[in-house]
Amino acid sequence: MKLSFTHRARDQVASLSASKQARLEKQLAFLLGNLRHPSLRAKKYDESRGIWQARVDRDYRFYFLIEEDTYLILSVIPHPK
């Protein structure tokens, strides 16, 4: 599998602190290795549009699509509590 980012997601990642970016990179590595890695807590977010949600940390989530052999990262945003 490969990773790709929308322009919006790239901008959101660029605005994260260095520590959040490092956590995101770690989680994306887990995603590439195993969609079901326990720390991701990946789940279908919107079944009709095929959007998934996974955990960066307690406060942030990233949303993505699975398109053939690519994870398309749509956004990286604070988790609404």
C-alpha positions as CSV (number, residue, x, y, z in Angstrom):
1,M,0.0,0.0,0.0
2,K,1.0,3.6,-0.6
3,L,0.0,6.9,1.0
4,S,-1.3,10.0,-0.7
5,F,-2.6,13.3,0.8
6,T,-5.1,15.8,-0.4
7,H,-4.0,19.4,-0.5
8,R,-6.2,20.1,2.5
9,A,-4.6,17.2,4.5
10,R,-1.1,18.4,3.6
11,D,-1.9,21.9,4.9
12,Q,-3.4,20.4,8.1
13,V,-0.3,18.3,8.7
14,A,2.0,21.3,8.1
15,S,0.1,23.2,10.8
16,L,0.6,20.5,13.4
17,S,3.2,20.8,16.1
18,A,6.4,18.7,15.6
19,S,5.3,16.2,18.2
20,K,1.9,15.7,16.6
21,Q,3.5,15.3,13.2
22,A,5.8,12.6,14.7
23,R,2.8,10.8,16.2
24,L,1.0,11.0,12.9
25,E,4.0,9.5,11.0
26,K,4.1,6.7,13.5
27,Q,0.4,5.9,13.1
28,L,0.7,6.1,9.3
29,A,3.5,3.6,9.4
30,F,1.2,1.3,11.4
31,L,-1.5,1.9,8.8
32,L,0.8,0.9,6.0
33,G,1.7,-2.3,7.9
34,N,-1.7,-3.3,9.2
35,L,-5.0,-1.5,8.9
36,R,-6.2,-3.4,12.1
37,H,-3.2,-2.3,14.3
38,P,-4.7,-1.8,17.7
39,S,-3.4,1.7,18.3
40,L,-5.1,3.0,15.1
41,R,-8.6,2.0,16.2
42,A,-9.5,2.2,12.5
43,K,-13.1,2.0,11.7
44,K,-15.5,2.9,8.9
45,Y,-16.6,6.5,9.5
46,D,-19.0,6.9,6.5
47,E,-20.0,3.7,4.9
48,S,-21.8,5.3,2.0
49,R,-18.7,7.3,0.9
50,G,-16.1,4.7,2.0
51,I,-14.4,7.1,4.5
52,W,-12.4,5.6,7.3
53,Q,-11.3,7.2,10.6
54,A,-8.2,6.3,12.6
55,R,-6.5,7.7,15.7
56,V,-3.4,9.9,15.7
57,D,-3.6,10.2,19.5
58,R,-6.3,10.9,22.1
59,D,-6.9,14.4,20.6
60,Y,-6.5,14.0,16.9
61,R,-8.0,11.7,14.2
62,F,-7.2,11.3,10.5
63,Y,-9.7,10.4,7.8
64,F,-8.9,8.4,4.7
65,L,-10.2,6.5,1.7
66,I,-8.8,3.2,0.4
67,E,-8.4,3.4,-3.4
68,E,-6.9,0.3,-4.9
69,D,-3.4,0.2,-3.4
70,T,-3.4,3.7,-1.9
71,Y,-4.6,5.2,1.4
72,L,-5.8,8.7,0.5
73,I,-5.5,10.9,3.6
74,L,-8.4,13.3,3.5
75,S,-7.9,15.3,6.7
76,V,-6.1,15.4,10.0
77,I,-8.2,17.2,12.6
78,P,-8.9,17.5,16.3
79,H,-11.3,14.8,17.6
80,P,-14.6,16.3,18.4
81,K,-15.4,15.3,22.0
